[in-house]
Amino acid sequence: MTTAAVYGTGSWGTAFAAVLADAGTDCTMWGRRDEVVDAINAGRNDEYLPELPLSPRIRATTDPEEAAAGADLVVLAVPSQTLRANLESWGSALPQHADVVSLMKGVELGTTKRMSEVITDAAGVDPSRIAVVSGPNLAREIAVKQPAASVVASSDESAAQRVADACHAPYFRPYTGTDVIGTEIAGATKNVIALAVGMAEGLGMGDNSKASIITRGLAETMRLGTALGGEAVTFAGLAGVGDLIATCMSPLSRNHSFGVRLGQGMSVDEVVAVTKQTAEGVKSATSILDLSHRHGVDVPIIEQVNAMITEGRSAQEVVETLLSRPRKSETD
């Protein structure tokens, strides 16, 4: 029987632990805060997913070594920009034989490394043991066991299959793939595009506007992903357009909701003050833009969202700048 260690007790880490448990995998979760760990051990994570009663297969601890003990599978679900610091703190506790799963969707600031690259860099994990799980997986819908599908991507097909076996629950259908680069780039950039779509909604724009942003955002994502070595077909699948649609259109999406408030005229700091959290797209926009510049890829939507975040540009200015760009062929 597979046992898993899940590092991170936020919404997606908790929901994925529940998926693993419903697939027959025993899970030990690691969290920083005693109160969250105690709540999980009492059968709930009221702070992040109060609607999800937790399986007896799930327990929690604040000791990273205790969480890792005997694990066949290690799941990393910490915020992307804290991953390196976390791994430098407790990465040595990860079992050498375990498959390592990344649930994180971001690009590291400064290094512009993808999350799988940070895992290898900071914890010495062989890339063939790393799998990336990505798709239209809004945590609150999974928490109430609504059907969803996802992609498990690994350079080693057997590792992808082992992870897929461990998380194949009655309501959660994992597909396997080998395109780690495309899967990670799609997962990171969709958060920034979702901010743009939310901004359009906050400005009072309708479905035509939002669909246009989603479609052109997909084009940017594909350009960047294929320039890095990803496969074009990935962006037409669950990790690409599937995740993009869910994140851009759902009020359950943190990035979408954050963007709506920006479009309504709030600053980034004001949104953080109201929501008590920062959306992943806000954290990763600069690093994704830096990555695109390094590879000579044009990403105008990401560029303008980043300008709003870092320079205080208004949502209306962003829209006007994008609409004033020179016309070109759609396929250029």
N, C-alpha and C positions, 0 to 999 in steps of 0.2 A: 504494500500500500504506500502511495506517495505521501510524503509530508512536506509542508511548505513553510517558509519564513517570509512574512510580508512586512517590509520596512516602510512605515508610513501609515497613519491612522486617519487620513483625510477621507473625503467622500469616495474617491475612486479606489483607493487602497482598501477601504472597508467593503465596498461593493464587490471588488474582485475577490477578496477573501471569502465573501459569501458565495460567489460563483464556485470557487475551488471547493468549499465545503459541500455545496450541493452536488458537486461532481464526485464526491467521495474522498476528497483530500483533506487531511488534518492540517490546520494552520495555527501558527503562533505569530501574532502580530507584534511588532516593535513600535513603541511610541515614546516621545520625549516626556509627556506630561502624565503625572500619576493619576489625575482625575479622569482623563480619557481612557487610560489603561484599565482603571478600576471599573469604569462603566462598561467597557467591552467585556471584562470578566464577569460582569453581572448580566450580560446578554444584550446590551444595546450600545450604540454610539450616538447618544442623544445630541451631541454637539454638531455632528456632520450628517448623519442619516437617521434621524429619530424614527422614521417610518419602518426601519429594517430590524426585525427581531433576529438576533444572531444565533447561528447554529451552535450546539454544544461542541462541535468540532473546532470552534474558534476560541482561542485564548489569547491573552496579551501580556506583555512584559515591558519594562523600561530597560532591561538588560539586553544589549544587542547580541552578546555571546549566547545567552540563554535562548533567544529567539532563533539563532542559527543552528543550535545543537541538533544534529541528526537530520537536518533538512536535505531533501533531494532537490528541492526547487527553492530558489530565492527570488522574491518579487520586490522590485524597487519602485516605490510610489511616493517618493519625497519630492518637494518642489525642485524643478530642474536646476535652478541657479544655486541650490544648496547641495546638489548631489556630490560634487567633488569634496566639499568640506565634510560631509557625512561619511563618505567612503574613506577619507583620510583618517577619520576618527575610529570607525569600526569595520572597515572593509576587510581587515585581516581575519575577522571572525567568520567570514563566508566560507563554507565548506568547499574544498578544492574540487570535489566531484560534482557539485550541484550545477544544474542549469540556472542561469541568471536571466530573469525577465525584467525588461524595462517597460513600465507603464507611462513614463514621462514623455512629454511632448514639448521640446524646447531645443534651443541651440545655445551653448554656453557663451556668456559674455566674455569678451577678451580673446579667447582661443578660437571661437566659432566652431567648436567641436560638437558633433551630434552626441546624444546621450550614450549610445553604445560605445563611442570612442572615449568618452569620459570614464566609463566603467572600466575599460581596458587600461586606460592611462593611470587612473587613480587607485585601482584595486588589483591590477595585473591579471584580470580575467581574460582567458583566451577568447577571441571573437567567435570561435565556433561553438562556445558554450552560452552565447548571449542570444536571446530571442526578444523581439519587440512585438508587443500586442497593441494594435491600433484599429480603430473603426468607429462607426457611429454608436458610441457607448456612453450615453449620458447616464451618470451614476444613479440618479434618482429613479430613472425608469428601470434600470437593472435591479435596483433595490426592491422594487415591487414585482420583480420577475416578469417584466414584459419581454417578449422575444427580441433578441438582438443577435447580430453576427459580427465577427471580428476577424482580423488577420493576425496570425502568428508568423512572423518573418524571422528567419535565421539563415546565416550562410551555410549551416549544417542542417540538411533536411531532417535528419533523425532527431536533432534537438527540437526543431519546430514541431515535429510529430509528438514528442514526449510532452511538451508543454500543452499542445492542443488536447492531448488525452487527459491531462490533469485538470483542464478547465472546461471540458465539454459537459455542461449541465443541461437539463431538459429545456431550458429557455435561452441558453447561450451557445451559439454554434460557431466554433472557431474553424477557419480555413487556414491552410498553411501556404507559405511562400518563402522565397529566398532573397527577395529584394529588400534588404535592410535599409539601404540608403533612401530609396524612394519612399518607403513606409515612414521613416523618421522625418524626412523633409515635408511630406504631406501633413503629418501630424503637427509639426511645429508651425508651418506657415498658415494653416487653416485658422489658427487662433488669431492671427493678425488680420486676416480677411474678415473674420467674424466681427472684430472690432469695427471695421469699415462698414459692414452691413448694419450693425447696430447703430452706428452714427447716422446712416441714411434714414433708418427708422426714426431715430430721435429727432431728425430734421423734418419729419412728416412725409417722407418719400414712400412710395408704394412698392408693389411687388415687381413692377418692371425695373425700377432702379435697383432693387436688391438682387434680382436675378442677374442683372447686368454685372454687378460687382462680383457676385459669386462666379460667374462664367469667366470674367477677365482675371479674377483672382486665381482660378484654376489654371489659366494659361500661364500666369506668373510662377505658380507652384511647379508646374510641369517643366517650364524652362529651367528653373533653378535645379530641380531634382535630376533632370536628365544631364545637365551640365556637370553634375557631381558624379554621374555614373548610374543613376537610378533608371528603372525601366518605365517607358511611357505608359505601358498597360497598367501599371500600379495605380496611376492617378485616375484611371477610369473605374477603379474598384472600390472596395469597402474602405480601405485606408485613405483613399483619395477623395473622390467626389462624394462617397457615402458619408464620411466623417465631416467633410466640408459642409454639406447640406444640413446635417444635424446641428453642428456648432453654430452655423450662421443664422439659422432660422428659429431655433428653439429658445423660449424664454428661460428654460432650465440651464442654458449655456451661460457660464459666467462671463465669457468674452463678449457674447452678444449683448447681455444685459449691461455690461460695463460700457460698451460702445453706445448703447441707447442713451445713457446718461451723459456721455460726452457730447452726443449730438444735440442734447437738450440744453447744452451750454455750460455744463459743469466742467471743472478742471480735473485732471487726473487725481490730484491730492484731495479734492472735494469728494470724488467718487470713492476713493479709498476710505475716507473718513466716514462716509455713509454706510458702505458695505462691509467695512472692517476687513477687506481682503483686496489683493491685487490680482487681476486676471493674468494668465500666463502669457497672453499675447503682448501685454504691456511690458513684461519683463524681457521677452525675447525679440521684440521688434528690431532693436538696434543690432543685436548679434546676427539676425537673419539678413538684415540689410548689409552689414559688413561682409557676411559670407557671399552675398550676391555680387558685391563690388569686387571681391577677390577673384571671382570667376567671370567677371564681365557680363553679368546677366541683368537685364533691365526689369525692375520690379516696381513700377510707378505707384501702385496702390500701397504696397508695404512702405515705400519711401515716404509717402504722404502721411500715412498713419504714424510713422516714426517721428516725422516733423511735428505732428500735433502733440505727441507725447513728450518729446525732448525740447521743442522750441515754443510750445504754447500756441501753435497755430490753431485757428478755430475750425470747426467742422465745415462751415460754409466755405472758408478759404480752401480747404482740402478739396471739396467738390469742384469749386471753380478752377483750381489748378489742374485737376484731372480732366475736366471737360475741355480745357483750352489746349491740351496737348495736340500736336500735329496728327492728322488722320493718317492711317496706314492700312495695309491689308490685314485682315483678321488673323491670318496664319503666319504673319511675320514674327 
